[in-house]
Amino acid sequence: MKHILFVGIAMMALVGCDIPGLGNERPGSDGDARATAGEATELVDAMAGRNRLPQRDYACTLIGPNRDLDTPYGTMGVNTDLYTLIVKGEGRKEGTLSVSENRRIEVEGDLAVIDGEVRRVTRGRINSEGQTIELAFDFAPADTEGRNQIICTAEA
């Protein structure tokens, strides 16, 4: 009986905790790049070995802590180490992207243009899960709605 009581109390304590990995995290919001088994991870690993990103057209979204305020950002095409970004309401931006073996992305160019203001990209990383490739870019300062990331996704 004591064993059942102890297990019940422990379960009640866990319910009140914020357990990582149970759907509480936003896409791209974790600090380190992540990879799970699948075609996307194989492709990303092969390309990162050459310091390049997968050549795809990516759909980009501006995100922050409040999911209700996520908004489409634009589309990005990657070809070799060049990117062309069509920002919704801001026009065309171009620059270069390179990726290291630890999946960190280096950006040269005005990738984060929010409300007509160029923001500094503070960190970029590439994530892969199943068939999905995700480029995650943190920028500063956040916009007036608290959004501070650009997440671009494509299928492998």
C-alpha positions in Angstrom: 0.0 0.0 0.0 2.9 2.4 0.8 4.4 1.6 -2.6 1.2 2.6 -4.4 0.9 5.8 -2.3 4.6 6.7 -3.1 4.1 6.2 -6.8 0.9 8.2 -6.8 2.6 11.2 -5.1 5.6 11.0 -7.5 3.2 11.0 -10.5 1.4 14.0 -9.1 4.7 15.9 -8.7 5.7 15.1 -12.3 2.4 16.3 -13.7 3.1 19.7 -12.3 6.6 19.8 -13.9 7.5 21.1 -17.3 9.1 18.0 -18.8 11.3 18.8 -21.8 10.5 17.1 -25.1 6.8 16.7 -24.4 5.6 19.2 -27.0 6.5 22.4 -25.0 9.3 23.5 -27.3 8.9 25.5 -30.4 10.4 24.3 -33.7 14.0 25.6 -34.0 13.9 27.0 -30.5 16.4 24.7 -28.8 20.0 25.9 -28.6 21.7 23.0 -30.3 21.0 21.6 -33.8 19.0 18.4 -33.7 18.7 15.4 -36.0 16.6 12.3 -36.1 16.8 9.4 -38.4 15.5 9.9 -41.9 16.2 11.0 -45.4 16.6 14.6 -44.4 19.4 13.8 -41.9 21.3 11.8 -44.4 21.1 14.7 -46.9 22.1 17.3 -44.4 25.0 15.3 -43.1 26.3 14.8 -46.7 25.9 18.5 -47.5 27.4 19.7 -44.2 30.5 17.6 -45.0 31.0 20.0 -47.9 30.0 23.1 -45.8 26.8 23.5 -47.8 23.1 23.5 -47.1 20.7 21.3 -49.1 19.7 23.2 -52.3 16.0 23.6 -51.9 13.2 26.2 -51.8 12.3 26.9 -48.2 9.1 28.4 -46.8 10.0 30.8 -43.9 8.0 31.8 -40.9 8.6 34.5 -38.3 8.1 32.9 -34.8 8.4 33.9 -31.1 7.2 32.6 -27.8 3.5 33.1 -28.6 2.4 30.6 -31.4 -0.7 32.7 -32.1 1.6 35.5 -33.4 3.6 33.4 -35.9 3.4 34.9 -39.3 4.7 34.0 -42.8 8.0 35.6 -43.5 8.9 34.7 -47.1 10.6 32.1 -49.2 14.3 31.3 -49.5 16.0 29.5 -52.3 19.5 28.0 -51.6 21.9 27.3 -54.5 25.4 26.2 -53.6 26.4 28.7 -50.9 24.1 31.5 -52.2 20.6 32.3 -50.9 17.9 34.4 -52.4 15.2 35.5 -50.0 11.9 37.0 -51.0 10.7 38.7 -47.8 7.0 39.4 -47.6 6.6 43.2 -47.9 10.4 43.8 -48.0 11.5 42.6 -51.4 14.5 40.5 -52.4 17.6 39.9 -50.3 20.7 37.9 -51.2 23.7 36.6 -49.4 25.7 33.5 -48.6 25.2 30.7 -46.2 27.8 28.1 -45.0 27.3 25.3 -42.5 29.8 23.5 -40.3 29.9 19.9 -39.4 28.2 20.7 -36.1 25.3 22.1 -38.1 25.9 25.8 -37.3 25.0 28.1 -40.1 27.0 31.3 -40.9 25.1 34.1 -42.6 26.6 36.8 -44.8 23.8 39.2 -45.8 20.6 40.8 -44.6 18.6 37.7 -43.9 16.5 39.2 -41.0 14.7 42.3 -42.2 11.8 43.0 -39.9 9.5 46.0 -40.4 12.1 47.5 -42.7 14.9 47.2 -40.2 17.8 44.9 -40.7 18.3 42.7 -37.6 21.5 40.9 -36.6 21.4 37.1 -37.0 22.8 35.9 -33.7 22.8 32.2 -34.4 21.8 29.8 -37.2 21.5 26.0 -37.2 20.1 23.3 -39.4 17.7 20.6 -38.0 16.4 17.5 -39.7 13.7 15.2 -38.8 12.3 12.4 -41.0 11.7 14.1 -44.4 11.9 17.7 -43.1 14.9 20.1 -43.2 14.6 23.1 -41.0 16.9 26.2 -41.0 16.5 28.1 -37.8 17.9 31.7 -37.4 17.8 33.7 -34.2 17.9 37.4 -34.5 18.1 40.5 -32.2 16.4 42.6 -31.3 13.0 40.9 -31.3 10.2 42.6 -33.1 7.3 44.4 -31.2 5.4 41.1 -30.9 8.4 39.3 -29.3 9.2 37.3 -32.4 12.9 36.5 -32.6 13.4 33.6 -35.0 13.0 32.8 -38.6 12.3 29.2 -39.3 12.6 28.0 -42.9 11.5 24.4 -43.8 11.7 22.2 -46.9 11.2 18.5 -47.7 14.2 16.3 -48.4 
